[in-house]
Amino acid sequence: MIDIHIISQDHILIDALQRINSISNGPLVLFVVDNLQRMVGTLTDGDIRRALIKGVGVDSPIEAAVHRNFNFLRRGVNDDVIHLHKQRELKMKLVPVLDAEDHIIEIINLEKYRTKLPIDAVLMAGGKGERLRPLTEKTPKPLIKIGDKCIIDYNIDSLISYGLNHISVTVNYLREQIEEHFSVPRDGVEINTVREPKYLGTIGSIKFVETFYNDTILVMNSDLFTNIDYEDFYLHFTQNNADMSVAAVPYVVKVPYGVFNLEGREIKGVTEKPTISYYANAGIYLIKKERLDLIPENEFFNATDFMDLLIEKGYKVIRYPISGYWIDIGQHDELERAREIVKHVYK
């Protein structure tokens, strides 16, 4: 609840000190409102300490210590991702969002969340994970442990840290286990599990998500292990006005021989042991919601089919290069790589 951070200007300083002392988890700052619940300033223990040094008594009204040149965002004016990013750069910890009459309608905790992305997410978790047998004979691949957490939970927790609160997981194989896994909210966010009646490929089951709340939809495989920056991914998507953005990972092929440069049968030169770089599909996509109407109902349909369809119809499909780590946990050696990363990164 955010009410613990809001206090009326009618209170006295000792009340404010007691309120600050009662904050057990989060930044020690209060937002001061007037009798009409309009925000008029902020108050920290430092503000109170400076007022006391000046001779203000603890039974004085808190307005004697209020900091009135405060930082805030305005709903519908500058509460977008870019401005939130600037707030983080300013080292702000709690950012109030005000309406046109200066009422506090939201407080964003930038200690807990990196930002607040206007995105719905759908994680595909219906596959059988056959290449990971025998581990997946009785356990769905997304619930296999890496360290002390399931594979899918790294992705869910990362999305929540970027402020997403509309997350769906499509399920099929051993679906009851995944449904039970998400039967209670995770960090205050309800994870919606969606049954696909049959395996519908890497994006076909998205048609069974009943409601989307935002205009941008993130679709990803649930068995990925990555530290992709979702904020940068989203900003790149919107700044390029794309219909679909495909996260991509560099893939390098080293040829151990000399390679001929040919014109027909004629050799024009030799390139010794060339290194060829490609970008491979990382299985993470951002899509404009209205484009999802193009996906056929109840048919097997892969994300690559969707890409081809968009390109064929003249829509804009772009690539977003991932700069961090990314592992598609499809085989035992990839699972072990992920477990090694967890030992060093998630301590």
N, C-alpha and C positions, 0 to 999 in steps of 0.2 A: 504493500500500500504506500501511496505517496503522501498521505495526510501527515505523517510524522514529520515531514520536512516543511509543512505549511503552518504558520503561526500568525495570529491576528496582531496588529499593531497596538491593540488595547492592553496586551500583556506587559508585565514588567520584566526587567533584565534577569531576575532570578528565575522566572518561569522559563525564559529562553535558555538559560544555562542548564536547567533541569531537562528541558526537551533535547538539547544537544547531547547531554550525557546519556539520554535514553536510546540514542541511535546506536544500535549494536552492530549494524552491518551496512556500510555505505558512507559516503562523504558527510562530514560534520558541517552541514550548512542548512540554514533555514530560509524559506522564502516568506517574506512578510506581506500580508494583504490588509487592505482597509476594510471598513464595515460593509462595503459592497463586493467584497471578495476580489478586488482588483489588486494585482501585484504592485507593490510600491518600493520594494527593495529586497536586499539579502542581508543575512546576519550570520556571522561565524563567531567561534569563541575568540578569535583574534580581534574582531570588531568590538566585542564586549570587553576584552582585556584592555584595549586602548581607551575605551570610554571610562573604565574604572580608574585608570592611571590619571585621566584628566579630572577626576573628582566626582564623576557621575555615580550615584548610589545604586545599589543592586535593586532597590525598590522603585527606581525611576522607570518611566515608560520606555519600551524598547526602541521607540523611534529616536531616542537620543543616541543610539549606536548604529542605526540602520545605514547600510551602504546603498545609496540611491542611484548611483551610476552603474546599474547592473546589466548583465549580459542576458539576452533572451532571443528566442526565435518566434516569428509570427506565423501562425497557421495559414497556409495558402499563399504566403508571401516569400518567406525564406527558410522554410522548414524542410527543404529538400536535402538530398544526400550530399551535394557539394557544400552546402552551408554547415551541415553536421560535421563534415570532414574538416572544415576550417575551425569549428569549435574544438575538435580534438587536437588540432595543431596548436591552439591557444592553451592547451592543457586543462580545458574545462572538464569537470567531473560530473556535475549535474547541470543539465540545460533545461530550463523551463520553456514550454511552448505556450504562447498566449493567443487568445482569440482577439478579435477586433476591439473588444472592450477591456482588454488586459486581464481577463480571467485566466487562471492557469488551467489548461485542459490536458496537459501531459507534462511529465518530467522524465527526461531521457537520461539514464545513468550511463555515462561514457566510461566509467570504470568497469562496469559489468558487460556492456555491449559496445562493439566497435563502431556501430552506426545503426541506422534503422532503414533497411532497404525495403522499398515498396514492391515486394516480390512474393508470389506464391511459389512453393517448391513441391515437386513431385519426384519421389525416389522410387525407382523400379526395383522391386525385390521379389519377383515371381520366378526367377530362374532356378534350375535344379542344381547348379554348381557341380556338374558331373566330373569335371577335371580335378576336383578337390576330394573325390571319394578316397577313403571311406569316411572322411570327416563329415560329409554332407548327407550320409545315408539316413541319419536320424536328426540332423540339425540343419536348418536352412543356412545357406552361406552367409547371409548378412548377420547372423547371430554367432558366427565363429569368433572366438576371442583373439584379440591382438593386445597383449599386455593384460590389463584388468578390465577392458571394455570390448564390447562387440564391435565388429567392423562398421555396421550401420550407425552406431552411436557416435563415432567420431564425426561422421557427416552431419548427423542431426544436431549435435552440440555446436559444431562450427556454424551451421546455418542460424541457429538460435543466437549465437554470439554476434551475428550481423543484423540482429533485430527482426528476423523473420518469425512470424507467429501464425502463419497458415501453411502447414506442412502436411502433405499426404504421402502415404506409402502404399503402392499397389502390390498385392500379394497373391500368390497362387500355391506354389510348392510348399508343403508343411506350413500353410498360412496361419493355422491356429497358434503356432508358437510365436510368430511375429505379432499377431493380434494381441496375444497375452502380454508380450513384452511391452507394448505401447498402450496397455489398458489404463494406465494412470498418466496424468500430464507429466511432461518432462520440463523441469524448470519453469513451471507455470504455463507451458504451451501444450495444448492437446494435439497429439499426433493422430491424424485421421487415416485409418487403414481402409483400403479399397480393394475388394475382391475382383479379380478378373476371372470370368467364367472359363477361359481357356488361355493358353499362352499366346499372347498377341504381339510378340516382338518387343523391341526396345523402346517403343513409344505408343503403340496401339492402345494400351490399357489406360492411357490418360483420358480417354473418352468417358471413362466410368467415374471420374472425379466430378461430383455433382455441381460444385460451386467454386468459382475463382473470385477472389476479392480484389486482386490487383490486375493491372494491365500488362504486367510482365511476368512470365512464367519460367521458372528454372526447372529443367528436367535433367535428371542425372541417374546413373547406375548407382545402386546402393552399396556395391561392393568395392568402391574406389577408396583409396587411401591417399589423401592429398591435402596440401595446405594452400590451395588456390585462394587468391584474394578476391572474394566475391564482390566487394565494393568496387575495386578497380575493373573487374569483369563487367559489372553493371554500368559503370560510367562510360566505359569503352563502347558498350552496346548502344547506350542512348546518344552519346555524342556522334556516333556514326549513323544514327537513325536506321539501324538495321532491322530487318524482319526476323532474323535468326542469327545468333552468334554461336560459333562452335569453339569450345575450348580445345586447344591443340598442344601436343607435347612434341618437342624436337626428337627426331629419330634419325640416327646417323648410321650409314652403311659404309664400312671400310672394305674396299676391294683389295685383296692381297696380291694382285697381279697387275701387269701393265695392260691398259685398256686401249684398244684401237679407236682412233677417230676415222670413221669410214665415210666415203662417198661411193655408194654402190659397193663394188669389189675392191676399190682402190683405197689403200691405207694412206691417209693424209698426215698422220702423226700418232704418237703414243703418249698416253698419260699414265705415268707410273703410280700404281697403288693409290688411286683417287679416293677421296672421302666425299660421299654424297649425303647431303642433308635433306631431310623431308620433315613435314609436320604431320603427325598422326592424330586421328580423332581420339579425344580424351574421354568421350562419353558424358560430357557436361554441356548443356545447351541453355541459352536464353532465347525466349521466343515471345513475340507479340501475341497477346491472347487471341486476337481475332483470327490469326493465321491457323489456330488449332482447328478451325471449322473445316479445313481441307483434309484432315485426317479421316479416313473412312471408318464407319461404325462397325465394331465387332469383327474386324479383319486383322490378320497378321500384318503388322506394319512396323518397319524399323525406322530409327531416326535417320539413317542414311537414305531411306526411301523418301522421307519427308524433305530432306535437303534437296534431293534431285527434283522433287515436285515443285518446291519453291523456286529453284533456279529455272526450271522449265517455264514457270509462269511469270518470270521476270522480277521476282522479289529479291531483296538484297540479303545475301547470306555472307557473313564475314567470319574471319578466323581471329581468335584471341589466344595469344601464346601464353602458356603457363610458365612462370619463372621459378616456381618452387618445386617441391617433390610431388610425384604422382605415380601411383602403382595401381594397376588393374589386377586385383587379387583373383586371378583365375586358375593359377596353378600353385603347387606346393612351394616352389622356389620363390615365387612372388610373395606368398604368405610369410615365408621366413624373412624376406627382405623387409617387409613391413614391420615385423616383430623386432628386427634389429634397429630400425629407425625409432620405434617407440622407446627402446631402452635409452636412447641418447636425447630424444627430443621431449618426451612426455615423462619427466622425472617428478 
